[in-house]
Amino acid sequence: MQQDNARNTILFIVITVAILIGYQMLVLQPQAERREAMLEAQGATPAEKAAEGTVLRPEGPVFTDRRTAQAAGPRVPIETPTLRGSLSLRGARVDDLFLTSYDETLDSDTPVELFRPQGTEHAYFAQFGWLGQNITGGVPGPNTDWTLTSGETLTPQTPVTLVWDNGAGLRFTRVISIDDQYMFSVADTVANLSADPVTLAPYGVVERQGVPEDLGRQFILHEGAIGVMGDRLKLEKYGDWVKEPRIDYASTGGWLGITDKYWLAAIIPDQTDAVDARLTVDEVGGANLHQVQVMSEEVTIQPGRQIVETQRLFAGAKRAEILRGYETSLGVPKFDLAIDWGMFWFLTRPIFLIVEFFYGLVGNFGVAILLLTVVIKLIMFPLANKSYESMSKMKMLQPKMEELKAKHKDDPAKFQQEMMGLYQKEKVNPLAGCLPILVQIPVFYALYKVLFVTIEMRHAPFFGWIRDLSSRDPTNIWNLFGLIPWDPGQTPLIGGLIGVSATGMGGFTLSLSVLAIVYGFTMWLQMAMNPPPPDPVQRRIFGLMPIVFTFIMAPFAAGLLIYWTWNNILSIIQQYFIMHRFKADNPIDNLLARFRKA
């Protein structure tokens, strides 16, 4: 029975290792076949020319820099507590935007770029316009030159007013406003001064001209098209989007846009409007133009009348509290699903909410993770107690087990029968030791996902050298944890094995950090407190597990290692007191006894 239990435990550990490594291997795989066409197209340069419908068609292989692109036409500055940039009066495009609350890297003061103008490499922007059949004089579109009539800078306190007259009786007045976060509001007033009725439909577009190489490569992370249409979440990764270059949706209200790991640009129509939405990919001038289009229902304007249509654009960071705020204040459905909570969202979201709650109390996400661990341990305290009691009894039974093994060494069936009888007599459950670990795996995954996808964890410090809980511990044993001014990751041949993985969230390397070593020690001590397997081979395998797991866990996020190490420490404390109560032999008492003798 005990041999079966040991084999089951080894099988469980192997499966656990496979789960941990599997995600990482899949994350790091280039998925070259799916993205080859898209990546080859990223050398193309968008350059402005006449548009067909709502698409800006780039042409030619020559890029321009941001400053030159900005100078191509008049602009209106954008200044808010969270955004800085400008909008172009050509098409009234929001195409120059930086997120001032976030830096590109931990050690830089360069704000994150969200949008970039037409004409630059990987141009990315949002625009609004109108569609209509046989409209004399036309309707405003991507290349319409609007006139600024009110406001000099777009701020939360000062909206701007743009006007365009088609010269044939239609006058368009656009008021663009913005709040103190990331929500633009575009209110179009259309006055029909002609003698005939006209039928028009408003639209909004988010367009990305070529996908940067660092996007769309994460297996466990969604990047690409995202939205809620018909009250259902719609997702299309860049690779799948290219394979299906046109996807249509119909909905009442909703939202649709393009998401990166932490950032989102989404069109939000009036939530009472029936809308037709579309995802398209066009290869133009060597670039894949990924476009999200949302068109509201047609409206007929009688002569001498006018209408007002309002659309919105979210362009900013996917911060959970901000998204939830827009759900409440503007009625944007399921807006916090813009964060990739994953298929186990029913675990990931509650874990995040608990961490967020504790952060509100202590002001440190690392401490919040420690408090989360305590809560989880308290919830599982009765289960863990029973488990550790069984393991303590099993350790006390080791001498009797050895006697039975020696007595029935030539009769395995008899040994199994006697061993089961001994377990029943002493009321020991040999499988109880696995239960706390099994319960921990879903929590481990949920916290892993939270650290990986939530912007709240990005660049969140703990204490000391841990300045970013979402990235791996930057210390490295190979340069004596920073005492030697040498970056082992840049060393030829072995640098790839020692250096930081591309994602910062896993992938086997030979690197060892302070957190990884402390984690490995706590795992060894916890396993040393468990009853050893009777088989010598299995015992050696168990002895190697802490070393193997130390290297496996080393590339993971610091926040995850903090959680697992603290969880091990709490488990060791709980197990020690139970073993002490049962007077079971344990390595902590043995170590203390050696110090007393010394």
ZITA-V74580 format. One record per residue. N is the residue number from 1. RES is the residue in one letter. SS is DSSP state (2 for helix, 1 for strand, 0 for the rest). PHI is phi in whole degrees, -180 to 180 (* if undefined). Layout:
n->N res->RES ss->SS phi->PHI
n->N res->RES ss->SS phi->PHI
This chain:
n->1 res->M ss->0 phi->*
n->2 res->Q ss->2 phi->-69
n->3 res->Q ss->2 phi->-64
n->4 res->D ss->2 phi->-62
n->5 res->N ss->2 phi->-63
n->6 res->A ss->2 phi->-64
n->7 res->R ss->2 phi->-64
n->8 res->N ss->2 phi->-64
n->9 res->T ss->2 phi->-65
n->10 res->I ss->2 phi->-61
n->11 res->L ss->2 phi->-61
n->12 res->F ss->2 phi->-62
n->13 res->I ss->2 phi->-64
n->14 res->V ss->2 phi->-62
n->15 res->I ss->2 phi->-64
n->16 res->T ss->2 phi->-61
n->17 res->V ss->2 phi->-60
n->18 res->A ss->2 phi->-61
n->19 res->I ss->2 phi->-64
n->20 res->L ss->2 phi->-66
n->21 res->I ss->2 phi->-78
n->22 res->G ss->2 phi->-58
n->23 res->Y ss->2 phi->-62
n->24 res->Q ss->2 phi->-69
n->25 res->M ss->2 phi->-63
n->26 res->L ss->2 phi->-71
n->27 res->V ss->2 phi->-65
n->28 res->L ss->2 phi->-82
n->29 res->Q ss->0 phi->-67
n->30 res->P ss->0 phi->-72
n->31 res->Q ss->0 phi->49
n->32 res->A ss->2 phi->-63
n->33 res->E ss->2 phi->-64
n->34 res->R ss->2 phi->-76
n->35 res->R ss->2 phi->-116
n->36 res->E ss->2 phi->-58
n->37 res->A ss->2 phi->-64
n->38 res->M ss->2 phi->-67
n->39 res->L ss->2 phi->-69
n->40 res->E ss->2 phi->-66
n->41 res->A ss->2 phi->-79
n->42 res->Q ss->2 phi->-77
n->43 res->G ss->2 phi->-84
n->44 res->A ss->0 phi->-79
n->45 res->T ss->0 phi->-117
n->46 res->P ss->0 phi->-74
n->47 res->A ss->0 phi->-139
n->48 res->E ss->0 phi->-71
n->49 res->K ss->0 phi->-150
n->50 res->A ss->0 phi->-60
n->51 res->A ss->0 phi->-98
n->52 res->E ss->1 phi->-109
n->53 res->G ss->0 phi->65
n->54 res->T ss->0 phi->-108
n->55 res->V ss->1 phi->-100
n->56 res->L ss->0 phi->-86
n->57 res->R ss->0 phi->-95
n->58 res->P ss->0 phi->-79
n->59 res->E ss->0 phi->-150
n->60 res->G ss->0 phi->83
n->61 res->P ss->0 phi->-96
n->62 res->V ss->0 phi->-108
n->63 res->F ss->0 phi->-89
n->64 res->T ss->0 phi->-122
n->65 res->D ss->0 phi->-84
n->66 res->R ss->2 phi->-60
n->67 res->R ss->2 phi->-64
n->68 res->T ss->2 phi->-65
n->69 res->A ss->2 phi->-64
n->70 res->Q ss->2 phi->-66
n->71 res->A ss->0 phi->-80
n->72 res->A ss->0 phi->-70
n->73 res->G ss->0 phi->-167
n->74 res->P ss->0 phi->-65
n->75 res->R ss->1 phi->-138
n->76 res->V ss->1 phi->-119
n->77 res->P ss->1 phi->-65
n->78 res->I ss->1 phi->-120
n->79 res->E ss->1 phi->-139
n->80 res->T ss->0 phi->-137
n->81 res->P ss->0 phi->-62
n->82 res->T ss->0 phi->-121
n->83 res->L ss->1 phi->-131
n->84 res->R ss->1 phi->-145
n->85 res->G ss->1 phi->164
n->86 res->S ss->1 phi->-162
n->87 res->L ss->1 phi->-118
n->88 res->S ss->1 phi->-88
n->89 res->L ss->0 phi->-72
n->90 res->R ss->1 phi->-76
n->91 res->G ss->0 phi->80
n->92 res->A ss->0 phi->52
n->93 res->R ss->1 phi->-83
n->94 res->V ss->1 phi->-89
n->95 res->D ss->1 phi->-136
n->96 res->D ss->1 phi->-144
n->97 res->L ss->1 phi->-147
n->98 res->F ss->1 phi->-123
n->99 res->L ss->1 phi->-97
n->100 res->T ss->1 phi->-74
n->101 res->S ss->1 phi->-84
n->102 res->Y ss->1 phi->-133
n->103 res->D ss->1 phi->-98
n->104 res->E ss->0 phi->-60
n->105 res->T ss->0 phi->-133
n->106 res->L ss->0 phi->-63
n->107 res->D ss->0 phi->-101
n->108 res->S ss->0 phi->-114
n->109 res->D ss->0 phi->-114
n->110 res->T ss->0 phi->-87
n->111 res->P ss->1 phi->-67
n->112 res->V ss->1 phi->-66
n->113 res->E ss->1 phi->-90
n->114 res->L ss->1 phi->-102
n->115 res->F ss->1 phi->-106
n->116 res->R ss->1 phi->-140
n->117 res->P ss->0 phi->-70
n->118 res->Q ss->0 phi->-57
n->119 res->G ss->0 phi->106
n->120 res->T ss->0 phi->-95
n->121 res->E ss->0 phi->-65
n->122 res->H ss->0 phi->58
n->123 res->A ss->0 phi->-55
n->124 res->Y ss->1 phi->-151
n->125 res->F ss->1 phi->-162
n->126 res->A ss->1 phi->-129
n->127 res->Q ss->1 phi->-152
n->128 res->F ss->1 phi->-132
n->129 res->G ss->1 phi->-164
n->130 res->W ss->1 phi->-134
n->131 res->L ss->1 phi->-123
n->132 res->G ss->0 phi->-165
n->133 res->Q ss->0 phi->-91
n->134 res->N ss->0 phi->54
n->135 res->I ss->0 phi->-90
n->136 res->T ss->0 phi->-63
n->137 res->G ss->0 phi->89
n->138 res->G ss->0 phi->81
n->139 res->V ss->0 phi->-130
n->140 res->P ss->0 phi->-68
n->141 res->G ss->0 phi->-142
n->142 res->P ss->0 phi->-61
n->143 res->N ss->0 phi->-110
n->144 res->T ss->0 phi->-71
n->145 res->D ss->1 phi->-94
n->146 res->W ss->0 phi->-82
n->147 res->T ss->1 phi->-111
n->148 res->L ss->1 phi->-78
n->149 res->T ss->1 phi->-115
n->150 res->S ss->1 phi->-154
n->151 res->G ss->0 phi->89
n->152 res->E ss->0 phi->-108
n->153 res->T ss->1 phi->-135
n->154 res->L ss->1 phi->-80
n->155 res->T ss->0 phi->-135
n->156 res->P ss->0 phi->-61
n->157 res->Q ss->0 phi->-96
n->158 res->T ss->0 phi->-130
n->159 res->P ss->0 phi->-70
n->160 res->V ss->1 phi->-120
n->161 res->T ss->1 phi->-119
n->162 res->L ss->1 phi->-118
n->163 res->V ss->1 phi->-134
n->164 res->W ss->1 phi->-145
n->165 res->D ss->1 phi->-114
n->166 res->N ss->0 phi->-82
n->167 res->G ss->0 phi->76
n->168 res->A ss->0 phi->-133
n->169 res->G ss->0 phi->104
n->170 res->L ss->1 phi->-111
n->171 res->R ss->1 phi->-122
n->172 res->F ss->1 phi->-110
n->173 res->T ss->1 phi->-121
n->174 res->R ss->1 phi->-114
n->175 res->V ss->1 phi->-108
n->176 res->I ss->1 phi->-108
n->177 res->S ss->1 phi->-128
n->178 res->I ss->1 phi->-149
n->179 res->D ss->0 phi->-91
n->180 res->D ss->0 phi->-87
n->181 res->Q ss->0 phi->-117
n->182 res->Y ss->0 phi->-133
n->183 res->M ss->1 phi->-107
n->184 res->F ss->1 phi->-91
n->185 res->S ss->1 phi->-124
n->186 res->V ss->1 phi->-120
n->187 res->A ss->1 phi->-107
n->188 res->D ss->1 phi->-102
n->189 res->T ss->1 phi->-104
n->190 res->V ss->1 phi->-114
n->191 res->A ss->1 phi->-105
n->192 res->N ss->1 phi->-97
n->193 res->L ss->0 phi->-97
n->194 res->S ss->0 phi->-89
n->195 res->A ss->0 phi->-95
n->196 res->D ss->0 phi->-123
n->197 res->P ss->0 phi->-70
n->198 res->V ss->1 phi->-130
n->199 res->T ss->1 phi->-118
n->200 res->L ss->1 phi->-131
n->201 res->A ss->1 phi->-138
n->202 res->P ss->1 phi->-81
n->203 res->Y ss->1 phi->-140
n->204 res->G ss->1 phi->-132
n->205 res->V ss->1 phi->-137
n->206 res->V ss->1 phi->-117
n->207 res->E ss->1 phi->-131
n->208 res->R ss->1 phi->-124
n->209 res->Q ss->1 phi->-101
n->210 res->G ss->0 phi->91
n->211 res->V ss->0 phi->-100
n->212 res->P ss->0 phi->-55
n->213 res->E ss->0 phi->-65
n->214 res->D ss->0 phi->-86
n->215 res->L ss->0 phi->-106
n->216 res->G ss->0 phi->76
n->217 res->R ss->0 phi->-107
n->218 res->Q ss->0 phi->-92
n->219 res->F ss->0 phi->-69
n->220 res->I ss->0 phi->-92
n->221 res->L ss->0 phi->-123
n->222 res->H ss->0 phi->-88
n->223 res->E ss->0 phi->-135
n->224 res->G ss->1 phi->145
n->225 res->A ss->1 phi->-80
n->226 res->I ss->1 phi->-152
n->227 res->G ss->1 phi->176
n->228 res->V ss->1 phi->-119
n->229 res->M ss->1 phi->-125
n->230 res->G ss->0 phi->62
n->231 res->D ss->0 phi->67
n->232 res->R ss->1 phi->-126
n->233 res->L ss->1 phi->-73
n->234 res->K ss->1 phi->-115
n->235 res->L ss->1 phi->-132
n->236 res->E ss->1 phi->-142
n->237 res->K ss->1 phi->-68
n->238 res->Y ss->2 phi->-54
n->239 res->G ss->2 phi->-63
n->240 res->D ss->2 phi->-70
n->241 res->W ss->2 phi->-62
n->242 res->V ss->2 phi->-64
n->243 res->K ss->2 phi->-70
n->244 res->E ss->0 phi->-124
n->245 res->P ss->0 phi->-70
n->246 res->R ss->1 phi->-146
n->247 res->I ss->1 phi->-132
n->248 res->D ss->1 phi->-112
n->249 res->Y ss->1 phi->-132
n->250 res->A ss->1 phi->-128
n->251 res->S ss->1 phi->-160
n->252 res->T ss->1 phi->-108
n->253 res->G ss->0 phi->69
n->254 res->G ss->0 phi->92
n->255 res->W ss->1 phi->-162
n->256 res->L ss->1 phi->-156
n->257 res->G ss->1 phi->-167
n->258 res->I ss->1 phi->-123
n->259 res->T ss->1 phi->-120
n->260 res->D ss->0 phi->-106
n->261 res->K ss->0 phi->-58
n->262 res->Y ss->0 phi->-114
n->263 res->W ss->1 phi->-119
n->264 res->L ss->1 phi->-143
n->265 res->A ss->1 phi->-127
n->266 res->A ss->1 phi->-139
n->267 res->I ss->1 phi->-89
n->268 res->I ss->1 phi->-125
n->269 res->P ss->0 phi->-77
n->270 res->D ss->0 phi->-58
n->271 res->Q ss->0 phi->-71
n->272 res->T ss->0 phi->-98
n->273 res->D ss->0 phi->-84
n->274 res->A ss->1 phi->-79
n->275 res->V ss->1 phi->-126
n->276 res->D ss->1 phi->-111
n->277 res->A ss->1 phi->-115
n->278 res->R ss->1 phi->-151
n->279 res->L ss->1 phi->-108
n->280 res->T ss->1 phi->-133
n->281 res->V ss->1 phi->-134
n->282 res->D ss->1 phi->-123
n->283 res->E ss->1 phi->-93
n->284 res->V ss->1 phi->-132
n->285 res->G ss->0 phi->61
n->286 res->G ss->0 phi->87
n->287 res->A ss->1 phi->-116
n->288 res->N ss->1 phi->-85
n->289 res->L ss->1 phi->-93
n->290 res->H ss->1 phi->-88
n->291 res->Q ss->1 phi->-133
n->292 res->V ss->1 phi->-108
n->293 res->Q ss->1 phi->-122
n->294 res->V ss->1 phi->-128
n->295 res->M ss->1 phi->-115
n->296 res->S ss->1 phi->-82
n->297 res->E ss->0 phi->-67
n->298 res->E ss->0 phi->-68
n->299 res->V ss->1 phi->-128
n->300 res->T ss->1 phi->-98
n->301 res->I ss->1 phi->-110
n->302 res->Q ss->0 phi->-77
n->303 res->P ss->0 phi->-55
n->304 res->G ss->0 phi->77
n->305 res->R ss->0 phi->-114
n->306 res->Q ss->1 phi->-143
n->307 res->I ss->1 phi->-130
n->308 res->V ss->1 phi->-128
n->309 res->E ss->1 phi->-121
n->310 res->T ss->1 phi->-119
n->311 res->Q ss->1 phi->-124
n->312 res->R ss->1 phi->-130
n->313 res->L ss->1 phi->-132
n->314 res->F ss->1 phi->-95
n->315 res->A ss->1 phi->-140
n->316 res->G ss->1 phi->176
n->317 res->A ss->1 phi->-85
n->318 res->K ss->0 phi->-86
n->319 res->R ss->0 phi->-86
n->320 res->A ss->2 phi->-58
n->321 res->E ss->2 phi->-66
n->322 res->I ss->2 phi->-70
n->323 res->L ss->2 phi->-63
n->324 res->R ss->2 phi->-64
n->325 res->G ss->2 phi->-63
n->326 res->Y ss->2 phi->-70
n->327 res->E ss->2 phi->-57
n->328 res->T ss->2 phi->-78
n->329 res->S ss->2 phi->-78
n->330 res->L ss->2 phi->-112
n->331 res->G ss->0 phi->71
n->332 res->V ss->0 phi->-75
n->333 res->P ss->0 phi->-72
n->334 res->K ss->0 phi->51
n->335 res->F ss->2 phi->-70
n->336 res->D ss->2 phi->-75
n->337 res->L ss->2 phi->-74
n->338 res->A ss->2 phi->-63
n->339 res->I ss->0 phi->-80
n->340 res->D ss->0 phi->-81
n->341 res->W ss->0 phi->-73
n->342 res->G ss->0 phi->87
n->343 res->M ss->0 phi->-69
n->344 res->F ss->0 phi->-101
n->345 res->W ss->2 phi->-58
n->346 res->F ss->2 phi->-68
n->347 res->L ss->2 phi->-101
n->348 res->T ss->2 phi->-64
n->349 res->R ss->2 phi->-66
n->350 res->P ss->2 phi->-62
n->351 res->I ss->2 phi->-61
n->352 res->F ss->2 phi->-64
n->353 res->L ss->2 phi->-63
n->354 res->I ss->2 phi->-67
n->355 res->V ss->2 phi->-62
n->356 res->E ss->2 phi->-63
n->357 res->F ss->2 phi->-62
n->358 res->F ss->2 phi->-65
n->359 res->Y ss->2 phi->-61
n->360 res->G ss->2 phi->-63
n->361 res->L ss->2 phi->-86
n->362 res->V ss->2 phi->-111
n->363 res->G ss->0 phi->74
n->364 res->N ss->0 phi->-146
n->365 res->F ss->2 phi->-67
n->366 res->G ss->2 phi->-64
n->367 res->V ss->2 phi->-65
n->368 res->A ss->2 phi->-61
n->369 res->I ss->2 phi->-67
n->370 res->L ss->2 phi->-62
n->371 res->L ss->2 phi->-68
n->372 res->L ss->2 phi->-58
n->373 res->T ss->2 phi->-61
n->374 res->V ss->2 phi->-62
n->375 res->V ss->2 phi->-61
n->376 res->I ss->2 phi->-63
n->377 res->K ss->2 phi->-65
n->378 res->L ss->2 phi->-67
n->379 res->I ss->2 phi->-62
n->380 res->M ss->0 phi->-94
n->381 res->F ss->2 phi->-57
n->382 res->P ss->2 phi->-61
n->383 res->L ss->2 phi->-63
n->384 res->A ss->2 phi->-65
n->385 res->N ss->2 phi->-59
n->386 res->K ss->2 phi->-62
n->387 res->S ss->2 phi->-63
n->388 res->Y ss->2 phi->-70
n->389 res->E ss->2 phi->-65
n->390 res->S ss->2 phi->-63
n->391 res->M ss->2 phi->-68
n->392 res->S ss->2 phi->-65
n->393 res->K ss->2 phi->-63
n->394 res->M ss->2 phi->-64
n->395 res->K ss->2 phi->-68
n->396 res->M ss->2 phi->-69
n->397 res->L ss->0 phi->-85
n->398 res->Q ss->2 phi->-56
n->399 res->P ss->2 phi->-60
n->400 res->K ss->2 phi->-66
n->401 res->M ss->2 phi->-65
n->402 res->E ss->2 phi->-65
n->403 res->E ss->2 phi->-64
n->404 res->L ss->2 phi->-63
n->405 res->K ss->2 phi->-65
n->406 res->A ss->2 phi->-69
n->407 res->K ss->2 phi->-68
n->408 res->H ss->0 phi->-117
n->409 res->K ss->0 phi->-64
n->410 res->D ss->0 phi->-100
n->411 res->D ss->0 phi->-137
n->412 res->P ss->2 phi->-58
n->413 res->A ss->2 phi->-63
n->414 res->K ss->2 phi->-66
n->415 res->F ss->2 phi->-61
n->416 res->Q ss->2 phi->-62
n->417 res->Q ss->2 phi->-66
n->418 res->E ss->2 phi->-66
n->419 res->M ss->2 phi->-66
n->420 res->M ss->2 phi->-65
n->421 res->G ss->2 phi->-63
n->422 res->L ss->2 phi->-66
n->423 res->Y ss->2 phi->-62
n->424 res->Q ss->2 phi->-66
n->425 res->K ss->2 phi->-64
n->426 res->E ss->2 phi->-90
n->427 res->K ss->0 phi->57
n->428 res->V ss->0 phi->-112
n->429 res->N ss->0 phi->-108
n->430 res->P ss->0 phi->-68
n->431 res->L ss->0 phi->-92
n->432 res->A ss->2 phi->-64
n->433 res->G ss->2 phi->-66
n->434 res->C ss->2 phi->-83
n->435 res->L ss->2 phi->-62
n->436 res->P ss->2 phi->-61
n->437 res->I ss->2 phi->-68
n->438 res->L ss->2 phi->-61
n->439 res->V ss->2 phi->-68
n->440 res->Q ss->2 phi->-71
n->441 res->I ss->2 phi->-61
n->442 res->P ss->2 phi->-61
n->443 res->V ss->2 phi->-66
n->444 res->F ss->2 phi->-59
n->445 res->Y ss->2 phi->-63
n->446 res->A ss->2 phi->-61
n->447 res->L ss->2 phi->-68
n->448 res->Y ss->2 phi->-57
n->449 res->K ss->2 phi->-67
n->450 res->V ss->2 phi->-60
n->451 res->L ss->2 phi->-65
n->452 res->F ss->2 phi->-83
n->453 res->V ss->2 phi->-112
n->454 res->T ss->0 phi->-88
n->455 res->I ss->2 phi->-70
n->456 res->E ss->2 phi->-59
n->457 res->M ss->2 phi->-86
n->458 res->R ss->0 phi->-66
n->459 res->H ss->0 phi->60
n->460 res->A ss->0 phi->-82
n->461 res->P ss->0 phi->-85
n->462 res->F ss->0 phi->-110
n->463 res->F ss->0 phi->-138
n->464 res->G ss->0 phi->63
n->465 res->W ss->0 phi->-82
n->466 res->I ss->0 phi->-84
n->467 res->R ss->0 phi->-104
n->468 res->D ss->0 phi->-149
n->469 res->L ss->0 phi->-67
n->470 res->S ss->0 phi->-86
n->471 res->S ss->0 phi->-114
n->472 res->R ss->1 phi->-71
n->473 res->D ss->0 phi->-59
n->474 res->P ss->0 phi->-75
n->475 res->T ss->0 phi->-72
n->476 res->N ss->0 phi->-148
n->477 res->I ss->2 phi->-63
n->478 res->W ss->2 phi->-75
n->479 res->N ss->2 phi->-119
n->480 res->L ss->0 phi->54
n->481 res->F ss->0 phi->57
n->482 res->G ss->0 phi->98
n->483 res->L ss->0 phi->-71
n->484 res->I ss->0 phi->-97
n->485 res->P ss->0 phi->-74
n->486 res->W ss->0 phi->-149
n->487 res->D ss->0 phi->-99
n->488 res->P ss->2 phi->-66
n->489 res->G ss->2 phi->-68
n->490 res->Q ss->2 phi->-96
n->491 res->T ss->0 phi->-72
n->492 res->P ss->0 phi->-58
n->493 res->L ss->0 phi->72
n->494 res->I ss->0 phi->-97
n->495 res->G ss->2 phi->-59
n->496 res->G ss->2 phi->-67
n->497 res->L ss->2 phi->-81
n->498 res->I ss->2 phi->-89
n->499 res->G ss->0 phi->-73
n->500 res->V ss->0 phi->-76
n->501 res->S ss->0 phi->-69
n->502 res->A ss->0 phi->-60
n->503 res->T ss->0 phi->-88
n->504 res->G ss->0 phi->72
n->505 res->M ss->0 phi->-126
n->506 res->G ss->0 phi->133
n->507 res->G ss->0 phi->104
n->508 res->F ss->0 phi->-66
n->509 res->T ss->0 phi->-137
n->510 res->L ss->0 phi->-89
n->511 res->S ss->0 phi->-75
n->512 res->L ss->0 phi->-131
n->513 res->S ss->0 phi->-109
n->514 res->V ss->2 phi->-60
n->515 res->L ss->2 phi->-62
n->516 res->A ss->2 phi->-64
n->517 res->I ss->2 phi->-68
n->518 res->V ss->2 phi->-64
n->519 res->Y ss->2 phi->-60
n->520 res->G ss->2 phi->-60
n->521 res->F ss->2 phi->-65
n->522 res->T ss->2 phi->-66
n->523 res->M ss->2 phi->-67
n->524 res->W ss->2 phi->-61
n->525 res->L ss->2 phi->-64
n->526 res->Q ss->2 phi->-65
n->527 res->M ss->2 phi->-70
n->528 res->A ss->2 phi->-67
n->529 res->M ss->0 phi->-83
n->530 res->N ss->0 phi->-87
n->531 res->P ss->0 phi->-66
n->532 res->P ss->0 phi->-74
n->533 res->P ss->0 phi->-65
n->534 res->P ss->0 phi->-71
n->535 res->D ss->0 phi->-79
n->536 res->P ss->2 phi->-61
n->537 res->V ss->2 phi->-65
n->538 res->Q ss->2 phi->-62
n->539 res->R ss->2 phi->-64
n->540 res->R ss->2 phi->-67
n->541 res->I ss->2 phi->-62
n->542 res->F ss->2 phi->-64
n->543 res->G ss->2 phi->-67
n->544 res->L ss->2 phi->-84
n->545 res->M ss->2 phi->-58
n->546 res->P ss->2 phi->-60
n->547 res->I ss->2 phi->-68
n->548 res->V ss->2 phi->-61
n->549 res->F ss->2 phi->-68
n->550 res->T ss->2 phi->-61
n->551 res->F ss->2 phi->-72
n->552 res->I ss->2 phi->-66
n->553 res->M ss->2 phi->-82
n->554 res->A ss->2 phi->-55
n->555 res->P ss->0 phi->-80
n->556 res->F ss->0 phi->-75
n->557 res->A ss->1 phi->-60
n->558 res->A ss->2 phi->-59
n->559 res->G ss->2 phi->-62
n->560 res->L ss->2 phi->-71
n->561 res->L ss->2 phi->-66
n->562 res->I ss->2 phi->-61
n->563 res->Y ss->2 phi->-61
n->564 res->W ss->2 phi->-70
n->565 res->T ss->2 phi->-66
n->566 res->W ss->2 phi->-64
n->567 res->N ss->2 phi->-62
n->568 res->N ss->2 phi->-62
n->569 res->I ss->2 phi->-63
n->570 res->L ss->2 phi->-64
n->571 res->S ss->2 phi->-65
n->572 res->I ss->2 phi->-63
n->573 res->I ss->2 phi->-62
n->574 res->Q ss->2 phi->-63
n->575 res->Q ss->2 phi->-67
n->576 res->Y ss->2 phi->-63
n->577 res->F ss->2 phi->-66
n->578 res->I ss->2 phi->-69
n->579 res->M ss->2 phi->-64
n->580 res->H ss->2 phi->-65
n->581 res->R ss->2 phi->-66
n->582 res->F ss->0 phi->-88
n->583 res->K ss->0 phi->57
n->584 res->A ss->0 phi->-85
n->585 res->D ss->0 phi->-64
n->586 res->N ss->0 phi->-146
n->587 res->P ss->2 phi->-66
n->588 res->I ss->2 phi->-69
n->589 res->D ss->2 phi->-63
n->590 res->N ss->2 phi->-63
n->591 res->L ss->2 phi->-66
n->592 res->L ss->2 phi->-64
n->593 res->A ss->2 phi->-64
n->594 res->R ss->2 phi->-63
n->595 res->F ss->2 phi->-67
n->596 res->R ss->2 phi->-66
n->597 res->K ss->2 phi->-67
n->598 res->A ss->0 phi->-69
